[in-house]
Amino acid sequence: MRSFQSKVFIFTGVFVSLIAVLLVLRTGIFNTPKRIEGIEEIAVSFDDLKIPEGTKVVGIGEATHGNVEFQEIKLQMLQKLVNEGTAHAIAFEMSPAEAALYNDAIHEGESDLTELIGGTDYPLYDTKQMVDLLTWMREYNLTHDENESVMIYGVDMQTGIRAAEYLLDFGKKHEGLYTDEEMNTLSILVAEFDSQHPEARDFFYNLSVKLDSYDDVNCKNAAVIANSLVQLMDAPSYEKNPNNYSVHRDTCMAENLMAYYKIEQSRGYSQIIITAHNGHVMKYNTDKTKEVNMGVKINELFEGSYYCVGTEFYNTCVNVHTAKTYDEEYERANHDYCSDDLLAFQAQFFDGKVYCLDFASVDKTHKKVYNIIHRLNWTGMAGEGYSSDWEVYKSYRARMIVTDHYDAMVYYYETTPIDPIHY
């Protein structure tokens, strides 16, 4: 009997040990990342990253919404392309109406930008980094003609009464632009805002067509705002089919970007910047998947002239909205994570602990890096809405072949949390 028990004990021990070994191999626990020799030969600084000629859209993604560095790089990209003379506009993952308020503010010198940013629909933009971006844009505009000014746009159709209110104010500031009937209807729709109002869709559609017919940048911007309300009213129910809603949202964001690109073309510029979460800006290898997101739609609409730059961390302390906390219960908190991305690990060996890779410049002579970027690997990918799943399933990461999704990547060894000003 004792012999049998001993055998069971030994078998159990061996089984548990085997499971532990497999777990270690699966999760990478105790695997120590190493420096990749020769990576400095193909890595470049952000300033030295070259955007290919013929690019119409430059995407700059965020591995998270809640890190300082990923917000700072938006301004760095804008400054880079303004200095190169190809782009004078940056489009954000925010409502067109909210961006229009910011756009108005950076074209005059009176508004308190910190106070303005405090009224944002997105607390993740309520940061010093966003104020710094708007401040730089305003200072640039005060020393340049209107045609040379820098612009900020919003592409997200998740808008609402703010858009209707902006259109009403726009009519008041441009006397005679709307008919008396249009002003009265718009006043009623604002006072009794309902995205399901039976007459609202046709009204905003017709208003968008009218505004777009004027040869004026501000009117064409207002036309996109009016059309964003149409997009909202056409959206599938998120509760009934979140996937269809997401596809609709990303498609609309790409279409809005095209509308803004046409405005920029009329101003004499051949490029526009789009910034959003990595999950929106990244492309897909459509030979391997049927997934659709904003990046895929942008690449289709702009016939391949889309250059997508992602961002990535090795270690992060990220500030994230706690899922299912709203209004008075709204809560944000900091969380620490590691992506286990070997290429992001290399950033510690570069100046500022950051570097860039243009994937087209990595060939098989750089075997180690080439193999990494062409096979499945973990990358950081944290959204808004923290839950315990992040800890249990490490859902702050995504497993992907980066060259299927990005043209280049900015790697950070560590990133710091944003500190929302008014939250």
Secondary structure, DSSP 8 states (H G I E B T S, - for coil): -HHHHHHHHHHHHHHHHHHHHHHHHHH-TT------TTGGGT-B-TTT----TT--EEEEEES-SSBHHHHHHHHHHHHHHHHHTSEEEEEESS-HHHHHHHHHHHTSS-S-HHHHHTT-S-GGG-SHHHHHHHHHHHHHHTTS-GGG--EEEE------HHHHHHHHHHHHHSTTSS-HHHHHHHHHHHHT--TT-TTHHHHHHHHHHHHHTSS-HHHHHHHHHHHHHHHHHH---TTT-HHHHHHHHHHHHHHHHHHHHHHHHHTT-SEEEEEEEHHHH----TTT-----HHHHHHHHTTT-EEEEEEEEEEEEEEEEBTT--GGG--EEEEEEE---HHHHGGGGSGGGEEEEEGGG--TTSHHHHHHHTS-EEEE---SSB-THHHHH-TTEEEE-GGGT-SEEEEEEEE-B---S--
